[in-house]
Structure formats: C-alpha cells, structure tokens
Amino acid sequence: MDMKLEVVVVPVSDVDRAKSFYTRLGWRLDADIAPDENFRVVQVTPPGSPASVIFGASVTSQAPGSAQGLQLIVDDINAAYDELKGLGAEPSEVFHDAGGVFHHAGTDARLPGPDPQRTSYGSFLSFSDPDGNGWLLQEITTRLPGRVDPATTTFASVEDVASSLRRAAAAHGVHEARTGAEDPNWPDWYAQYMVREQAGTELPS
C-alpha cells in the first residue's frame, strides 16, 4: 500500500500573520476554513510540492515555533536564496555541513557556501516563519538510485518539467558534440535522460 506524505502541521500563534508570510513566498492558498470561532484551518502548498502545510487555530497542541527541520528541495540553492531574500524571508547564507551526509541540528557544523563539489544533496540554506518554525532548503540535482521509481516518473509542476528539459538539452548538446553528428532521435534521448535523472540511475552519455 502506498503511503504518501500529504500534510505537515505547523504550529503558529497568529494565523493571519502566518498566512500572510507563506502566501507572500508564493505558496498556494488551498483553503481557509473556520467552522466556528475556535477552530480554523489554513492550508498552503509550496510551489511544486505534492505535500501541503496546515496551520490554524486548534489544529495542534504543539507550541508555536516548535516545528524544526522542515525540509524543502530545490534544484538551484543560490537562485532559491535570491528568491527568498527578495520576498523578505530573511534566509541564512547558503551552507554545507561538515559531516557531508545531511545537516546537523540547529546551526552546528555549518560551513559557509555551497558544497565545494556542488554534490547533489550537499548544499543548504535555512529560514524561519514569524513564529520561529524552522525550514531548510536542500539542493538536489540528481536523485540517489532507487529514490524514485523510473516506471512512475512524475513532475510536480511545469517549472520542474522545464528545468528537467533544460538539463537534458544541455547534456544532449554535449552528446552531439562528442559524436560529431546531429541526433535525429533526440526526443527519445531527452526522455531517457529525464527519467534516469528522476530515478537517480546512470545518465545517457
């Protein structure tokens, strides 16, 4: 049985302030429902994400600001920094972790700048909402083998498809330069590249 992450509940003290913050970041407002004066549910979804975020009144017993380590992924950590900065989210500087595997809790073992080899999974930044709930962005450009089933390749948004096509086009240009000939079967090559990239398997050359 598939079990797909659908919603993360984030505890906030001021629902309208949180709603303003997240929608200002470009997160889609899916719902704002208040059946009575003591219960309110607001749902937002980050761009391209299959899972959503819920906050509101009487939706969690967690203390406001206690949600930490909430993780989002991007394919360009520097562009993500610029976007968040421009939207007033006050992100941290881009960093990589001294351990080289994941990131430590809090701000421990952070080294400045993206991963020196720009390894997929290796570069991060962080930001917090007005209550102090902590988010991290992680740069992923190539998935680990087995992380995505190539038989069920999906893209979460038009932007994801466009980014994948651009990477396939650049790689295909290298392929044609190496072979010294125009490839009439480029659609098949693109498709193979995009599926393999999603699955984290060996890319065509």
C-alpha positions in Angstrom: 0.0 0.0 0.0 1.4 3.4 -1.0 1.7 5.9 1.9 2.4 9.3 0.6 3.1 12.3 2.8 0.1 14.6 2.4 0.2 17.3 5.1 2.6 18.8 7.6 1.0 20.7 10.5 2.9 23.8 11.6 2.1 25.5 15.0 1.6 29.2 14.8 0.4 31.9 17.3 -1.1 34.3 14.8 -2.9 32.6 11.9 -3.3 35.7 9.7 0.3 36.6 10.2 1.4 33.1 9.2 -1.0 33.2 6.2 0.4 36.5 5.0 4.0 35.2 5.4 3.6 31.9 3.5 1.4 33.3 0.7 4.0 36.2 0.2 6.5 33.4 -0.5 4.3 32.3 -3.4 2.8 29.3 -1.6 -0.6 28.5 -3.0 -3.5 29.1 -0.7 -5.7 26.0 -0.8 -8.1 26.6 2.0 -9.0 28.9 4.8 -11.9 27.4 6.7 -13.4 28.4 10.1 -16.4 26.3 11.1 -16.6 28.2 14.4 -14.7 30.9 16.3 -12.4 28.4 18.0 -11.4 26.3 15.0 -9.7 27.4 11.8 -7.8 25.5 9.2 -5.5 27.2 6.7 -3.7 25.1 4.0 -0.9 26.3 1.8 1.3 24.4 -0.7 4.9 25.3 -1.6 5.4 25.7 -5.4 5.9 22.3 -7.0 5.3 20.3 -3.8 2.9 17.3 -3.7 2.5 17.8 0.1 0.9 20.7 1.8 1.2 22.7 5.1 -1.6 23.3 7.5 -1.8 25.8 10.4 -4.6 27.5 12.2 -6.5 27.5 15.5 -7.0 24.3 17.5 -5.2 22.2 14.8 -2.2 21.1 17.0 -1.2 21.1 20.6 2.4 21.9 19.7 3.9 25.2 21.0 4.1 27.9 18.2 7.5 27.8 16.7 8.4 24.3 17.8 8.4 22.8 14.4 12.0 22.5 13.2 13.9 20.8 10.4 11.1 21.1 7.9 12.7 20.3 4.6 12.1 21.6 1.1 14.1 20.7 -2.0 15.3 23.0 -4.9 17.5 22.4 -7.9 19.4 25.7 -7.5 20.3 26.7 -4.0 21.7 30.1 -5.0 18.6 31.1 -7.0 16.5 29.9 -4.1 18.4 32.2 -1.8 17.9 35.2 -4.1 14.2 34.5 -4.4 13.6 34.1 -0.6 15.7 37.2 0.1 13.7 39.2 -2.4 10.4 38.0 -0.8 11.5 39.1 2.7 12.0 35.6 4.2 15.5 36.5 5.6 17.2 33.2 4.6 20.5 32.2 6.1 23.6 32.2 3.8 24.0 29.1 1.7 26.0 26.5 3.7 27.1 22.9 3.6 27.6 20.5 6.5 30.9 19.4 7.9 29.7 15.8 8.1 28.9 15.8 4.4 25.9 13.5 4.8 23.0 15.6 6.0 22.8 18.7 8.2 23.3 18.7 11.9 20.6 20.1 14.2 20.4 23.8 14.7 23.4 25.6 13.3 26.0 23.1 14.4 28.8 22.1 11.9 27.7 24.6 9.2 30.4 25.6 6.7 29.9 28.7 4.6 29.0 28.4 0.9 27.5 25.5 -1.1 29.2 22.1 -1.2 32.6 22.6 -2.8 31.9 19.9 -5.4 28.3 21.0 -5.7 27.3 17.4 -4.9 23.6 16.7 -5.1 22.1 16.7 -1.6 25.1 18.6 -0.2 24.0 22.3 -0.1 21.5 24.0 2.2 20.0 27.2 3.5 17.6 27.9 6.3 14.8 30.3 7.1 12.1 30.7 9.7 8.5 31.9 9.7 7.4 34.7 12.1 6.9 32.2 15.0 10.3 30.6 14.5 9.3 27.4 12.8 12.4 26.3 11.0 12.7 25.4 7.4 15.6 24.1 5.4 16.1 24.1 1.7 18.3 21.4 0.2 19.8 21.4 -3.3 19.1 18.2 -5.2 20.1 17.9 -8.8 20.4 14.1 -9.2 18.5 11.6 -7.2 20.1 8.7 -5.4 19.4 5.3 -7.1 16.1 3.8 -6.1 14.8 7.1 -4.6 12.3 7.4 -7.5 10.7 4.6 -9.4 11.5 5.1 -13.1 8.3 3.3 -14.0 6.3 6.1 -12.3 8.2 9.2 -13.2 6.2 12.3 -12.3 6.9 16.1 -12.2 5.2 18.3 -9.6 5.0 21.4 -11.7 5.5 23.0 -15.1 8.7 24.6 -13.7 10.0 21.1 -12.8 9.5 19.9 -16.3 11.1 23.0 -17.8 14.1 22.6 -15.6 14.5 19.0 -16.4 14.2 19.8 -20.2 16.9 22.4 -19.9 19.3 20.0 -18.2 18.5 17.3 -20.8 19.1 19.9 -23.6 22.5 20.9 -22.2 23.5 17.2 -21.8 22.3 16.4 -25.3 24.4 19.2 -26.7 27.5 17.6 -25.1 26.4 14.3 -26.5 26.1 15.7 -30.1 29.5 17.4 -29.8 31.1 14.2 -28.7 29.5 12.1 -31.6 30.0 14.9 -34.1 26.6 14.3 -35.6 23.1 15.7 -35.2 20.9 13.2 -33.4 17.5 12.7 -35.2 16.2 10.7 -32.2 16.7 13.5 -29.7 13.2 13.1 -28.2 14.0 9.6 -27.1 17.3 10.7 -25.7 15.7 13.6 -23.8 13.0 11.2 -22.4 15.6 8.7 -21.3 17.7 11.4 -19.7 14.8 12.9 -17.8 13.5 9.5 -16.5 17.0 8.4 -15.4 17.7 11.7 -13.7 14.5 11.4 -11.7 15.4 7.8 -10.8 18.9 8.6 -9.9 20.3 6.0 -12.2 23.2 6.3 -14.7 22.6 9.1 -17.2 22.9 8.5 -21.0 26.2 9.8 -22.5 
